Amino acid sequence: MRLDIVTIFPEFFSALDVSLLGKARAAELVETNVHDLRDWAAIRADGTPDVHRTVDDSPFGGGAGMVMKADVWGKALDDVLEPGGVLVVPTPAGVPFTQALALDLATAPQLVFACGRYEGIDARVPEHYASAGFRVLEVSLGDYVLNGGEVAAFAMIEAVTRLIPGFMGNAQSIVEESHADGLLEYPSYTRPASWRGLDVPEVLMSGHHGKIEKWRHEQSEQRTRERRPDLLSPDLLGPDLLAP
Ligand SMILES: NC(=S)c1ccno1
């Protein structure tokens, strides 16, 4: 996979070498390119030089804050996006980022993360590239607002790259983790067997793999029911919990 990140804070992504992603890059599973959006802002749309390398302007229709300029983003993305590449725009106004979407994106030949700042990117940018035939995803990590797309992009990059075949040493760990089967992961324990009066569930020491697997699935279902009923289908929850 080729990963391209366009941002006005390229230094933010120096930490990519530290995370799991560093191993993937070393294994040549992922090629990462971080681009400074301002490199495409040195020349204005009218051809005159812009020493300030301006990337934003005030919003049409008024309102607080500034909007990132379509012409600057267009020059950058024209250079960075490859045929078959997926444009990912982190935004609180996006569709939810889920494990299912991460699995989907892990098969893409190229992901281009457009990290907005200020009040976001001119809406014509995703519109233009979608009409040009690219897959464009405006995606949200959750219902909260960050100062920009960089933190969200970093989280999405980690969630996606760890799912690339060959990336994780133990592929089974991916199968067993939270959300892999639509449920939250069961509780895990390790030595000591008793800690501050709290004992590890005996079934986990029984050596009976069938019982252990059953207990773990029951724990996943109970946790999901208690913490994330929104993930469960009505038939599993029963009509009472989902009744209006
Ligand atoms: N919730 C997300 S992804 C976001 C991006 C920028 N601000 O919030």
The ligand as an ORCA input file, in Angstrom:
! r2SCAN-3c Opt
* xyz 0 1
  N     -14.127     13.741     14.467
  C     -13.180     13.991     13.512
  S     -12.661     12.791     12.500
  C     -12.604     15.309     13.349
  C     -11.743     15.756     12.355
  C     -11.520     17.072     12.649
  N     -12.216     17.379     13.741
  O     -12.885     16.308     14.195
*
